[in-house]
Amino acid sequence: MTASAASAKTSGAPRFLDIHITQTLPYSNVNRDDLGSPKTVTFGGTTRTRVSSQAWKRPTRLAVEEHIGQQALRTRRLPQQVAGELETERGWPADLAALAGAQVIRSTESKLALEKGDTTTASLLFLPDTAAAALADIAEQHREALEKALGNKAASAKALLPKDAVHDVLRSRNGSIALFGRMLAEIPGAGVDGAVQVAHAFTTHSTSVQADFFTAVDDADQWATDAGSAHMNTGEYSSGVFYRYATLDLRDLAKNIPEPDTARTLATAFATAFINTLPSAKKNSTAPHTVPDLVHICVRADRPLSLAAAFEKPVQAWSDGWASSSRDALSDYATRVHRLLGDTGLIHSAYASVDEKARDGLGEQSASYPELVAGAVAAVWPAEGTDRT
């Protein structure tokens, strides 16, 4: 039974939106290890090139934020942000603004610690970009107490701002935080279970590192008798077809964002961004700006389902290369897995690809990636009066 046929018999509410991608990257190094080499993983007994989930989540998050018009900042410099807002935008004296910035953390009466002369936090915070201004507003309301404590070490060490008001700001979230989550155990209720899960991408086949010896010429000394290079080094790169996977937990998304229209917008933004983004390392020297060869999206009622095992046996490059064989391997494995699991968990299954070849294991074929995303989102949030089945 094909995935598209199975969807007609499915029951249950949508729970997971799975995105599977195969994408060809040319000679590049979009995610380096501590020595500058492409990251790797041993899978199926062979070495593959790997791109960490963090490397792909960041450009995805930034693209989502641009789409929805809401930015979240990951920073340890919240005291500096608040101080800068007060000093630069509101005309506070520098010493009073710095005290207010430190008080934003000190007044939480929590385990949040200050470092580097009370200018940074020990923990990395993840907050809406409006948080610093909101905390500056609280400081404005209590400026008199801050002025009285200025210069008094004992008084400055006490909490001078209302804890509950500060906590409300630190607990605040926007669409980006609702999708990607936040770990902040120091403030009760500030943690957010992210709705997005992203796997490390890896090549569907064996790879090896390719070295590139390069030189740089000293332009100011190009007519000197010593015409050698001013700098020499070696870079390391690889190339291949990557399998990428992410899933969106729709229950967690609804918990974080109860409004269905907003949740739908976020799901669309995430799926679109995950398809279209690429880590930026070495982009100026390799420009590896490809698009996926194939995207397969499923909506499931039972559990998320990675198809990474389709490539445990490394794909072989025949006369048509790795890309076509990787697309075939993904479809063949999906067919077998759907047979094993049965059709009760699959609500929607579709794909779009650079070729016109029918791949029944991946459901119905869409003409474009925007159409593919729209179809999956409609399967989760049907138009009013539409029967999902």
C-alpha positions as CSV (number, residue, x, y, z in Angstrom):
1,M,0.0,0.0,0.0
2,T,1.4,3.4,-0.9
3,A,1.7,6.2,1.6
4,S,-0.9,8.3,-0.2
5,A,-3.4,5.4,-0.2
6,A,-2.7,4.8,3.5
7,S,-3.5,8.3,4.4
8,A,-7.2,7.8,3.5
9,K,-7.6,5.2,6.3
10,T,-5.7,7.2,9.0
11,S,-7.4,8.2,12.2
12,G,-6.2,10.4,15.0
13,A,-5.2,14.0,15.5
14,P,-2.0,15.3,13.8
15,R,0.9,15.1,16.2
16,F,4.2,15.3,14.2
17,L,5.2,17.0,11.0
18,D,8.3,15.2,9.6
19,I,10.6,16.8,7.0
20,H,13.0,14.6,5.1
21,I,15.5,16.1,2.7
22,T,18.2,15.0,0.3
23,Q,20.5,17.8,-0.7
24,T,23.7,17.8,-2.8
25,L,26.5,20.1,-1.6
26,P,29.5,20.7,-3.8
27,Y,33.1,21.2,-2.6
28,S,32.5,22.9,0.7
29,N,32.9,22.9,4.4
30,V,29.7,24.4,5.9
31,N,30.4,23.0,9.4
32,R,33.9,22.7,10.8
33,D,35.3,20.9,13.8
34,D,37.8,22.4,16.2
35,L,40.7,21.8,13.8
36,G,38.9,23.3,10.8
37,S,38.1,20.0,9.1
38,P,34.6,18.9,7.9
39,K,32.8,17.1,10.7
40,T,32.3,13.4,10.2
41,V,30.4,10.4,11.6
42,T,31.0,6.7,11.1
43,F,27.7,5.1,10.0
44,G,27.3,1.7,8.4
45,G,31.0,1.1,8.8
46,T,32.0,4.0,6.6
47,T,33.0,7.6,7.2
48,R,30.4,10.2,6.2
49,T,30.6,14.0,6.3
50,R,28.3,15.4,9.0
51,V,26.7,18.8,9.6
52,S,25.6,19.3,13.2
53,S,22.0,20.1,14.1
54,Q,23.1,23.3,15.7
55,A,24.8,24.5,12.5
56,W,21.5,24.1,10.5
57,K,19.2,25.2,13.3
58,R,20.7,28.7,13.6
59,P,20.2,29.8,10.0
60,T,16.8,28.2,10.1
61,R,15.9,30.1,13.2
62,L,17.1,33.4,11.7
63,A,15.1,32.8,8.6
64,V,12.0,32.0,10.7
65,E,12.4,35.2,12.6
66,E,12.8,37.3,9.4
67,H,9.6,35.7,8.1
68,I,7.5,36.3,11.2
69,G,9.0,39.6,12.1
70,Q,10.0,38.6,15.6
71,Q,13.5,38.2,16.8
72,A,14.9,36.4,19.8
73,L,18.5,36.9,21.1
74,R,20.7,34.4,22.6
75,T,23.1,36.3,24.8
76,R,25.0,36.7,28.1
77,R,25.1,40.4,27.8
78,L,21.6,41.3,29.0
79,P,23.0,43.7,31.7
80,Q,24.9,45.5,29.0
81,Q,21.9,45.6,26.8
82,V,19.7,47.2,29.5
83,A,22.5,49.6,30.4
84,G,22.9,50.6,26.8
85,E,19.2,51.2,26.4
86,L,19.1,53.4,29.4
87,E,22.3,55.4,28.6
88,T,22.0,55.7,24.8
89,E,18.3,55.9,24.3
90,R,17.1,57.5,27.5
91,G,19.9,59.7,28.6
92,W,20.8,58.0,31.9
93,P,24.3,58.6,33.4
94,A,26.6,55.7,32.6
95,D,27.1,54.6,36.2
96,L,23.4,54.6,37.0
97,A,22.6,52.7,33.8
98,A,25.3,50.1,34.6
99,L,23.8,49.7,38.1
100,A,20.3,49.2,36.6
101,G,21.7,46.6,34.2
102,A,23.2,44.6,37.0
103,Q,20.0,45.0,39.1
104,V,18.0,43.3,36.3
105,I,19.8,40.1,37.3
106,R,20.4,40.7,41.0
107,S,16.7,41.4,41.6
108,T,15.7,38.0,40.3
109,E,16.8,36.5,43.6
110,S,17.6,33.3,41.7
111,K,20.7,31.3,40.8
112,L,21.4,33.6,37.9
113,A,25.0,34.8,38.4
114,L,26.8,37.9,37.2
115,E,30.3,37.9,35.8
116,K,32.9,40.3,34.4
117,G,32.2,43.3,36.7
118,D,28.4,42.7,36.6
119,T,28.2,43.1,32.9
120,T,27.4,39.6,31.8
121,T,25.5,36.6,33.1
122,A,27.0,33.2,33.7
123,S,24.2,31.5,31.9
124,L,23.3,32.1,28.2
125,L,19.8,33.6,28.0
126,F,17.4,33.4,25.1
127,L,14.8,36.2,25.1
128,P,12.7,38.2,22.8
129,D,14.6,41.2,21.4
130,T,12.1,43.5,23.2
131,A,13.2,42.2,26.6
132,A,16.0,44.8,27.2
133,A,13.6,47.7,26.5
134,A,11.0,46.1,28.8
135,L,13.5,45.7,31.6
136,A,14.6,49.3,31.1
137,D,11.0,50.4,31.5
138,I,11.0,48.7,34.9
139,A,14.3,50.4,35.8
140,E,12.7,53.8,34.8
141,Q,9.8,53.2,37.2
142,H,12.3,52.6,40.1
143,R,15.0,55.1,39.2
144,E,14.8,56.9,42.5
145,A,15.7,53.7,44.4
146,L,18.6,53.1,42.0
147,E,19.9,56.6,42.5
148,K,19.8,56.3,46.3
149,A,21.8,53.1,46.1
150,L,24.4,54.4,43.6
151,G,27.8,54.4,45.1
152,N,26.7,52.4,48.1
153,K,28.2,49.0,47.7
154,A,26.0,47.4,50.4
155,A,22.8,49.0,49.0
156,S,23.7,48.1,45.4
157,A,24.1,44.5,46.3
158,K,20.5,44.2,47.4
159,A,17.5,43.7,45.1
160,L,16.2,47.1,44.0
161,L,13.7,46.1,41.3
162,P,10.5,44.1,41.7
163,K,11.2,40.5,41.3
164,D,7.9,39.5,39.8
165,A,8.0,42.2,37.1
166,V,11.6,41.1,36.1
167,H,10.6,37.5,36.1
168,D,7.6,38.2,33.8
169,V,10.0,39.7,31.2
170,L,12.5,36.8,31.6
171,R,9.6,34.3,31.1
172,S,8.3,36.1,28.0
173,R,8.5,34.3,24.7
174,N,7.7,34.9,21.0
175,G,7.3,32.6,18.0
176,S,11.0,31.8,17.7
177,I,11.3,30.7,21.3
178,A,8.0,28.7,21.0
179,L,9.6,26.8,18.1
180,F,13.1,26.3,19.3
181,G,12.7,26.2,23.1
182,R,14.6,27.7,26.0
183,M,16.5,26.2,28.9
184,L,16.5,28.6,31.8
185,A,16.1,26.6,35.0
186,E,17.2,29.5,37.2
187,I,13.8,31.3,36.7
188,P,10.7,29.2,37.6
189,G,8.4,28.8,34.6
190,A,10.9,30.4,32.2
191,G,11.9,27.1,30.5
192,V,10.2,26.3,27.2
193,D,10.1,22.8,25.6
194,G,10.9,23.5,22.0
195,A,8.6,22.1,19.4
196,V,11.4,21.6,16.9
197,Q,13.7,18.6,16.8
198,V,16.6,18.6,14.2
199,A,18.9,15.7,13.5
200,H,22.5,15.9,12.4
201,A,22.7,15.8,8.7
202,F,25.1,13.2,7.1
203,T,26.1,12.1,3.6
204,T,24.2,9.1,2.2
205,H,27.5,7.7,1.0
206,S,31.1,7.4,2.1
207,T,33.2,10.6,1.9
208,S,36.8,11.6,2.4
209,V,38.4,15.0,3.2
210,Q,39.9,16.8,0.3
211,A,42.8,19.2,0.9
212,D,43.1,22.6,-0.8
213,F,46.5,24.3,-0.7
214,F,46.2,28.1,-1.1
215,T,48.3,31.2,-1.1
216,A,47.7,34.9,-0.7
217,V,49.8,37.5,-2.4
218,D,51.0,40.7,-0.7
219,D,49.5,43.4,-3.0
220,A,51.8,46.1,-1.6
221,D,54.9,44.1,-2.4
222,Q,54.0,42.5,-5.7
223,W,57.0,44.1,-7.6
224,A,59.6,43.1,-5.1
225,T,62.4,40.8,-6.2
226,D,61.0,38.2,-3.8
227,A,57.8,37.3,-5.6
228,G,56.7,34.6,-3.3
229,S,53.3,34.5,-1.5
230,A,52.7,36.4,1.8
231,H,50.6,33.6,3.3
232,M,50.3,29.9,2.6
233,N,47.9,27.4,4.2
234,T,45.8,24.3,3.6
235,G,42.0,24.1,3.9
236,E,39.9,20.9,4.1
237,Y,36.7,20.3,2.3
238,S,34.3,17.6,1.2
239,S,31.3,17.1,-1.1
240,G,28.3,14.8,-1.2
241,V,24.6,14.2,-0.9
242,F,23.2,14.8,2.6
243,Y,20.2,13.4,4.3
244,R,18.5,16.0,6.5
245,Y,15.7,15.4,9.0
246,A,13.6,17.5,11.3
247,T,10.3,17.0,13.1
248,L,7.8,19.5,14.5
249,D,5.9,18.3,17.6
250,L,2.5,19.8,17.0
251,R,1.3,19.2,20.5
252,D,4.2,21.1,22.0
253,L,3.7,23.8,19.5
254,A,0.0,24.1,20.5
255,K,1.1,24.2,24.1
256,N,3.5,27.0,23.5
257,I,1.3,28.9,21.0
258,P,-2.4,28.2,21.7
259,E,-3.7,30.3,18.8
260,P,-4.1,28.0,15.7
261,D,-3.5,30.8,13.2
262,T,-0.2,31.7,14.8
263,A,0.8,28.1,15.1
264,R,0.0,27.6,11.4
265,T,2.2,30.6,10.5
266,L,5.1,29.2,12.6
267,A,4.8,25.8,11.1
268,T,4.9,27.2,7.6
269,A,7.8,29.5,8.4
270,F,9.8,26.6,10.0
271,A,9.2,24.1,7.2
272,T,10.0,26.7,4.5
273,A,13.2,27.9,6.4
274,F,14.4,24.4,7.0
275,I,14.1,23.6,3.3
276,N,15.8,26.7,2.1
277,T,18.6,27.5,4.5
278,L,22.2,26.5,4.6
279,P,25.0,26.9,7.2
280,S,27.3,29.7,6.2
281,A,30.8,28.5,7.1
282,K,33.3,29.0,4.2
283,K,30.6,30.5,2.0
284,N,32.8,33.2,0.6
285,S,35.4,30.7,-0.7
286,T,33.0,27.9,-1.8
287,A,29.5,29.5,-2.4
288,P,27.7,26.1,-2.0
289,H,24.3,27.6,-2.4
290,T,22.3,24.6,-3.6
291,V,18.7,23.7,-3.0
292,P,17.4,20.2,-1.9
293,D,17.1,17.6,-4.6
294,L,14.1,16.1,-2.8
295,V,11.8,17.0,0.1
296,H,9.4,14.6,1.6
297,I,6.9,15.7,4.3
298,C,4.7,13.5,6.4
299,V,2.1,14.4,9.0
300,R,1.7,11.6,11.6
301,A,-0.6,10.9,14.4
302,D,1.5,8.3,16.3
303,R,5.2,9.1,16.4
304,P,8.0,10.9,14.6
305,L,9.8,8.8,12.0
306,S,13.3,9.3,10.8
307,L,14.4,7.6,7.6
308,A,18.1,7.8,8.3
309,A,18.4,4.0,8.3
310,A,17.8,4.1,4.5
311,F,21.4,5.1,4.2
312,E,23.0,2.8,6.8
313,K,24.2,1.0,3.7
314,P,26.1,3.7,1.9
315,V,24.7,4.6,-1.5
316,Q,26.9,3.8,-4.5
317,A,27.7,6.3,-7.2
318,W,26.9,4.8,-10.6
319,S,26.9,6.6,-13.9
320,D,24.2,9.0,-12.6
321,G,26.0,9.9,-9.4
322,W,24.8,9.8,-5.8
323,A,21.8,12.1,-5.9
324,S,19.4,10.0,-7.9
325,S,20.4,6.8,-6.1
326,S,19.8,8.6,-2.7
327,R,16.3,9.6,-3.7
328,D,15.5,6.1,-4.8
329,A,16.9,4.6,-1.5
330,L,14.8,7.0,0.6
331,S,11.6,6.0,-1.3
332,D,12.4,2.3,-1.2
333,Y,13.1,2.4,2.6
334,A,10.0,4.5,3.3
335,T,7.8,1.9,1.5
336,R,9.2,-0.9,3.7
337,V,8.8,1.1,6.9
338,H,5.2,2.1,6.1
339,R,4.4,-1.6,5.4
340,L,5.9,-2.6,8.8
341,L,4.1,0.2,10.8
342,G,0.8,-0.1,9.0
343,D,-1.4,2.8,7.9
344,T,-3.0,3.9,11.1
345,G,-0.4,6.6,12.0
346,L,0.0,8.3,8.7
347,I,-2.3,11.3,8.0
348,H,-0.5,12.9,5.1
349,S,2.5,12.1,2.9
350,A,3.8,13.9,-0.1
351,Y,7.1,15.0,-1.8
352,A,8.6,17.3,-4.4
353,S,11.7,16.5,-6.4
354,V,14.0,17.8,-9.1
355,D,13.0,14.9,-11.3
356,E,9.6,13.6,-12.4
357,K,10.1,10.1,-11.3
358,A,7.2,8.6,-9.3
359,R,8.1,7.5,-5.8
360,D,5.1,5.8,-4.3
361,G,6.8,5.3,-0.9
362,L,6.8,9.1,-0.5
363,G,3.2,9.8,-1.2
364,E,1.7,12.2,-3.8
365,Q,4.1,14.3,-5.8
366,S,3.8,18.1,-5.5
367,A,5.0,20.5,-8.2
368,S,7.0,22.8,-5.9
369,Y,8.3,23.1,-2.4
370,P,5.9,25.9,-1.5
371,E,3.0,23.7,-2.7
372,L,4.4,20.8,-0.7
373,V,4.6,22.8,2.5
374,A,1.1,24.3,2.0
375,G,-0.4,20.8,1.5
376,A,1.2,19.5,4.8
377,V,0.1,22.5,6.8
378,A,-3.4,22.2,5.4
379,A,-3.5,18.6,6.5
380,V,-2.8,19.8,10.1
381,W,-5.1,22.8,10.0
382,P,-7.8,22.2,7.4
383,A,-9.8,25.1,6.1
384,E,-13.1,25.6,7.9
385,G,-15.6,23.1,6.7
386,T,-13.0,20.8,5.2
387,D,-12.9,17.1,6.2
388,R,-9.3,16.0,6.9
389,T,-9.9,12.5,5.7
